[in-house]
Amino acid sequence: YYKNVLAENGDAGFKNKMTGRDGKDIIIEVPLGTIARDEETGELQVEILEDGQEVIWLKGGRGGLGNSNFATPTNQVPEYSQPGEPGVEGWKTLELKVLADVGLVGFPNAGKSTLLSVITAAKPKIADYAFTTLTPQLGMVEYRGNKSFCIADLPGIIEGAAEGKGLGHRFLRHIERNSVLLFVIPADSKNHKQEFDILHQELENYNPEMLQKDFLIAISKSDMLDDELRKEISKELPKNVPHLFISSVAQKGLIELKDALWEMLNKQ
């Protein structure tokens, strides 16, 4: 998708000591989290992280100087004035990266959207087919003492996403700004550890720095599990990543989940 945004050139200078008018500003309003790159070099040039932040991205043309600026002792009223300057041209790319405290990571149909709809007021689309969530969905989680934090339901990841499969980079770029990643793995998964390993590997393939974030595993749909099955699943999971059993539908384990996320977000 391409769009031409054309600002004015500066006007030429005039007679009667009149300087030309500068070209009018054009303001492009973007959501928080937007980054801007040079299309040719890929260089990151602008990053909007604060409400009301303004950046001069491409300078417009200044108005030309009026004739009086070129007066000399022998020519007090010159008939020459300066033309206005052209504005700077360039092709740029705007890209949105979601600003959220917690990002939900998981395969399609892992239960991420259902979890978001239960612990926040967000109303994501929920259905029993892959890639129901095509764009990030944000919600605010209310916590004790009138505190809150932001959680993002991100499009489901599949093996090969780092190379662009599925929703590929459209999904992975949104994770880069999340402080905590919550891996949602359904209780009825055929291999819980393998599912986590695939997700973990895709993050590493896309950007190894993502592995420096805090991880938490939530085994969703766990209302179908008895104590013995929970113990078996716990044995499968990596020892260095904490995990919880939750059920969004039965609303079990959600308070413990909020506590764990809040503690991770606010640790020293």
C-alpha positions in Angstrom: 0.0 0.0 0.0 1.5 3.3 -1.1 0.2 6.8 -0.5 1.6 10.1 -1.7 1.7 12.8 0.9 2.6 16.1 -0.8 3.5 19.2 1.1 3.8 22.6 -0.6 6.9 24.2 -1.9 7.8 27.6 -0.5 6.5 30.5 -2.5 8.8 32.8 -4.4 9.8 36.2 -3.0 8.0 39.3 -4.3 8.6 42.9 -5.0 7.8 45.6 -2.4 10.1 43.9 0.2 7.9 40.8 0.4 9.4 37.4 1.4 7.7 34.3 0.0 5.4 32.3 2.2 6.8 29.0 3.6 5.0 25.8 2.5 2.2 24.7 4.8 2.9 21.9 7.3 1.3 18.5 6.8 0.8 16.5 10.0 0.4 12.7 9.8 -1.3 11.4 12.9 -0.2 7.9 13.9 -0.9 5.6 16.9 1.5 5.2 19.7 4.1 2.5 18.9 4.5 3.6 15.3 8.0 3.5 13.8 9.1 5.0 10.5 11.8 3.7 8.3 13.5 4.8 5.1 12.1 2.5 2.5 15.4 2.2 0.6 17.9 1.7 3.5 15.6 0.3 6.2 17.0 2.8 8.6 14.8 3.5 11.7 14.2 7.3 11.6 11.3 8.0 13.9 9.7 6.2 16.8 6.5 7.5 18.4 6.3 6.4 22.1 4.6 9.3 23.8 1.2 10.9 23.5 1.5 14.3 21.7 5.0 13.6 20.5 5.9 15.5 17.3 8.9 14.9 15.0 9.9 16.9 11.9 10.4 14.0 9.5 10.9 15.8 6.1 11.5 19.5 6.0 9.3 21.5 3.6 10.4 24.4 1.4 11.3 27.8 2.8 9.8 30.8 1.1 12.2 32.8 -1.2 13.7 36.1 -0.1 12.0 39.3 -1.3 13.6 41.8 -3.6 14.8 44.1 -0.8 17.3 41.5 0.3 19.2 42.0 -2.9 19.4 45.8 -2.8 22.7 47.5 -3.5 23.9 51.1 -3.2 23.5 51.4 -7.0 20.2 49.4 -7.2 17.9 50.3 -4.4 14.9 48.6 -5.9 16.0 45.4 -7.6 13.6 43.5 -9.8 15.1 40.2 -8.6 13.7 38.0 -5.8 14.5 34.5 -4.8 12.3 31.5 -5.8 10.9 29.3 -3.0 12.8 26.2 -2.1 11.4 22.7 -2.9 10.5 20.4 -0.1 12.5 17.2 0.7 11.3 14.1 -1.0 11.6 10.5 0.1 9.8 7.1 0.3 9.1 6.0 3.8 7.5 3.0 5.5 5.3 3.3 8.6 4.9 0.3 10.8 2.9 -0.2 14.0 4.4 -2.2 16.9 1.9 -2.8 19.7 2.7 -1.2 23.1 1.6 -3.7 25.7 3.0 -5.0 29.0 2.1 -8.7 28.3 1.9 -10.4 24.9 0.0 -13.7 24.5 2.0 -16.1 22.4 0.6 -19.4 21.1 -0.5 -21.5 18.2 -3.8 -20.7 16.5 -6.8 -21.9 18.6 -4.7 -22.1 21.8 -7.3 -20.1 23.7 -5.6 -16.7 23.7 -8.6 -14.7 22.6 -10.9 -16.4 25.1 -8.4 -15.6 27.9 -8.3 -11.9 26.8 -12.1 -11.7 26.7 -12.4 -13.1 30.3 -9.7 -11.1 32.1 -10.3 -7.8 30.3 -13.2 -5.9 28.8 -11.9 -6.5 25.2 -14.2 -8.4 22.8 -11.9 -10.2 20.3 -13.4 -12.4 17.6 -13.5 -16.0 18.9 -14.1 -19.0 16.6 -13.0 -22.6 16.2 -10.7 -22.1 13.2 -7.1 -21.0 12.7 -6.1 -17.3 12.5 -9.4 -15.9 13.9 -7.2 -13.1 15.3 -5.7 -11.2 12.3 -4.7 -8.1 14.1 -3.5 -7.5 17.7 -6.3 -7.0 20.3 -5.5 -5.0 23.4 -7.2 -5.1 26.8 -6.6 -3.7 30.2 -6.4 -6.1 33.1 -7.8 -4.7 36.3 -5.6 -5.6 39.3 -5.8 -5.1 43.1 -5.7 -1.6 44.5 -7.0 0.1 41.3 -3.9 -1.0 39.4 -3.9 -2.3 35.9 -1.7 -3.5 33.1 -2.1 -3.9 29.3 -2.2 -7.3 27.6 -2.2 -8.0 23.9 -3.8 -11.0 22.1 -1.5 -11.5 19.1 -2.2 -13.5 15.9 -1.4 -17.2 16.3 2.1 -18.3 15.4 3.0 -21.4 13.4 6.3 -23.1 12.7 8.2 -21.1 10.1 6.7 -17.8 11.2 10.2 -16.2 11.4 10.5 -16.9 7.6 7.1 -15.4 6.9 4.8 -18.4 7.1 1.3 -17.9 8.4 1.1 -14.3 9.5 4.8 -14.3 9.9 6.4 -10.9 10.5 3.0 -9.3 10.9 2.8 -11.2 14.2 6.3 -11.3 15.4 7.1 -7.6 15.2 4.4 -6.9 17.8 6.2 -9.0 20.5 9.3 -6.9 20.5 7.9 -4.3 22.9 6.1 -6.6 25.4 7.9 -6.9 28.7 6.5 -10.3 29.5 5.5 -13.1 27.1 2.7 -15.4 28.2 2.9 -18.7 26.3 -0.6 -20.2 26.0 -0.6 -23.9 25.4 -3.9 -25.9 25.4 -4.2 -28.8 27.7 -5.2 -31.1 24.8 -2.0 -30.4 22.9 -0.4 -33.6 21.7 3.0 -32.5 23.0 3.2 -29.5 25.3 7.0 -29.3 25.4 7.3 -29.5 21.7 4.8 -26.7 21.2 6.7 -24.5 23.6 10.0 -25.3 21.9 8.6 -24.4 18.5 7.3 -21.1 19.7 10.6 -20.4 21.6 12.6 -21.2 18.4 10.5 -18.9 16.2 11.2 -16.0 18.6 14.9 -16.8 18.5 14.9 -17.1 14.7 13.2 -13.7 14.4 15.2 -11.8 17.0 17.5 -13.5 19.6 17.0 -10.5 21.9 13.4 -11.7 22.5 14.8 -14.5 24.6 15.9 -11.9 27.2 12.2 -11.2 28.1 10.4 -12.9 31.0 8.4 -16.0 30.1 5.4 -17.6 31.7 3.5 -20.7 30.5 -0.3 -21.0 30.9 -1.8 -24.4 30.2 -5.3 -23.4 29.0 -8.5 -25.4 29.0 -7.2 -27.2 32.1 -10.6 -27.8 33.5 -10.5 -31.1 31.7 -7.5 -32.2 33.6 -7.3 -34.2 36.8 -4.4 -34.0 39.3 -2.5 -36.9 37.7 -2.6 -35.4 34.2 -1.4 -32.0 35.6 1.6 -33.7 37.1 2.4 -35.4 33.9 2.2 -32.2 31.9 4.3 -30.4 34.5 7.1 -33.0 34.0 7.1 -32.2 30.3 7.6 -28.5 30.6 10.9 -26.7 30.9 12.1 -26.3 34.5 13.4 -22.8 34.0 10.1 -21.3 32.9 7.2 -21.0 35.5 3.9 -22.4 34.5 0.2 -22.3 35.6 -2.9 -24.2 34.8 -5.9 -22.1 33.9 -9.4 -22.3 32.4 -10.9 -19.2 30.9 -14.3 -20.8 30.5 -14.4 -22.1 34.1 -12.5 -19.1 35.3 -10.0 -21.2 37.2 -6.4 -20.1 38.0 -7.0 -16.6 36.6 -6.3 -14.8 39.9 -3.0 -16.7 40.3 -2.2 -15.8 36.6 -2.8 -12.1 37.3 -0.6 -12.3 40.4 2.2 -13.9 38.5 2.1 -11.4 35.7 1.9 -8.4 38.0 4.9 -9.7 40.0 7.0 -10.3 36.8 6.1 -6.8 35.5 7.1 -5.1 38.7 10.1 -7.1 39.9 13.2 -5.1 40.7 
